[in-house]
Amino acid sequence: MTPERSTAQTAIRPNTEPTVGLNWMLGSAVSVLIIAATTFATKAEEVIVSHGYSSFGDLKYGPDFEHLDYVNPDAPKGGEISTWSLGNFDSFNQYARQGVAAALNTIGSESVLTSTADDPYGAYCFLCETLTYDEDLTFVTFKLREDVTFSDGSPMTAADVEFSNRLFLEQGIAEYRRIAEGFVDSIEVVDDYTITFRFNESSPVRDRIGFAGGGPVFSKTWFEENDIRLDQSTNRPFLSTGAYVLDSFDYNRQVIYARNPDYWGEGIPFNIGRNNFDRIRVEYFADRAAALEAFKSGDYHFRAESDAKDWATAYNFPRVDDGTVVLETTPDETVGPMLSFVFNLDREKWQNPDVRRAISMMFNFEWTNETLFYGLFKRPVSFWENTDLAATGLPTEAEIALLQPLVDEGLLPESILTEEAAMPPENRPRANQPARGMYREAGRLLDDAGWEVGDDGMRRKNGEVLSVNIIQYNPLYDRVVNPFIENLEALGVAANLERIDTAQYVERRRKGDFDLTNQGIQMGFEPSIGLKQWFSSETADNSSRNLMRLRDPAVDRILPIVIASDTLEDLQTSVHALDRVLRHIGFAIPQWYKQEYWLAYYKMYRHPEPLPPLAIGLYDFWWYDEEAAEELRAQGVLR
């Protein structure tokens, strides 16, 4: 549950380092990492002892696997991967509300359990040897590995696991603590390498093992000796067990991480073919144009492109033509993000769904995509785009059974039972201005809501001008927002784009000082309690995810049903119902997404073929080809 960040490489998701597993408690929107259960049972004791856990189906990997299927087990170690970030940083703690965290600041963190890039429901022992639990998941006991050390060489023990878990409960951001408090009845350190979590019977069953084993493990001694707090910014990453440590940094200009030569986990099966680069370097830039030019000149060597115009027009320079720079497109099979403008529902004018609908009609995605993005994007219509969790067509009988009580109580309209899931307004691609009928419909909605046009062409209600303040930090959005503003002004709405620096952007969003702002709403394959961070009334007052301040009783009633779903069929049905309700509310104006990665890199980098479905794994399982690099040095390409 980290605050929103403007770090680079957001297109490279999710990370697949062992640090990532089951990380909902720390801000991962991908609840595929929240997890689940299985394998063999010792029935006499009525407990299950396993190397991993999955809520749905069997684990992909058995206890004796040699290496992950998608890695190159013979990948060489060495070299540097260099990339870029936009904006600035003044901290290495992404869990605090203070400061702006450096890119990849958690790359050295690891968890008791980990996930993989080819098993969407599986959680596996990583810092542990086994986990033991009963069929009702009233407890889980982790038998920890005895060879795990922090990067300073000190041993990791059960006391560190207990400390780290309690740290987030006591000093984590409010939205996390509000959800997680009361999750466990007790945490018992049995001995140095054994720890037991006993769960509160009211805690969500599917989330229990992930809650216990999914968070990062930090050094208790280091925190206490250095008087470090989770809720304050830091000038260094937390002492952790991972393969990478901070090498050097220059605030707002550069940060470098180095592979720890004494890393404890170098030879374990999970790490074969992984953690291959000696150094990971991130260069910071104030704007995207400067960053792209720096890539062309060889200041850094890997770029995951997210700008469609640049991908379509800017990669025709000589180093592409001569093969020095490789351009690659590869599928992205993760849940499509709902990148959106979101309304601040705490402001009275946006509490009327018809007013929100009218404003939404003025964003012409079709023209934006064709004219500005060369037709390379799609528009997300579901919060689970590109998956079978997305609501489609008319609701099924099972969905209606969930929605009918909410209709009967007046929390939802009857139409949600008889109509297809809500879709964003569809405009014309030939011109930015919405179709004439769209203007008329938007005007009628505003008229009916009391926002009438005055002699000066502006809409007012009770003497107040209808205004829309859109905050942005990235100049890339200017060419998208300005045509939107033109359409709003033609409708009689006083709209403006306020571009601010990164620190102000983060703070203004936290405080709710905006009408519209960007939010990348990223769901996972196994949505559960993390949904409360995004959509629950509980988190509306202070959340890095529920920026729209959503407080809706129908949503609050459906969320527990999703969280309690214990079969994949039930999960799909409940998520379909939730998706319909969220789309019906219309707190977001969907922007765009793409179902592929656009990669540009100098040809000394290599990756396995094919890449796994759930990550591209740049810092995880790519590697450096020294022979190719030497050839580039001979040509004067590498410095």
Secondary structure, 3 states (H helix, E strand, C coil): CCCCCCCCCCCCCCCCCHHHCCCHHHCCCCHHHCCCCCCCEEHHHCEEEECEEECCCCCCCCCCCCCCCCCCCCCCCCCEEEEEEECCCCECCCCCCCCCECCCCCCCCCECEEEECCEEEEEEECCEEEEEEECCCCEEEEEECCCCECCCCCECCHHHHHHHHHHHHHHCCHHHHHHHCCCEEEEEEEECCEEEEEECCCCCHHHHHHHHHCCECCCHHHHHHCCCCCCCCCCCCCCCCCCEEEEEEECCCEEEEEECCCCCCCCCHHHCCCCCCCEEEEEEECCHHHHHHHHHCCCCCEEEECCHHHHHHCCCCHHHHCCCEEEEEEECCCCECEEEEEECCCCHHHHCHHHHHHHHHCCCHHHHHHHHCCCCCECCCCCCECCCCCCCCCCCHHHHHHHHHHHHCCCCCHHHHCCCCCCCCCCCCCCCCCCHHHHHHHHHHHHHCCCEECCCCCEEECCEECEEEEEECCHHHHHHHHHHHHHHHHCCCEEEEEECCHHHHHHHHHHCCCCEEEEEECCCCCCCCCHHHHHCHHHCCCCCCCCCCCCCHHHHHHHHHHHHCCCHHHHHHHHHHHHHHHHHHCCEEECCECCEEEEEEECCEECCCCCCCCCCCHHHHCEECHHHHHHHHHCCCCC
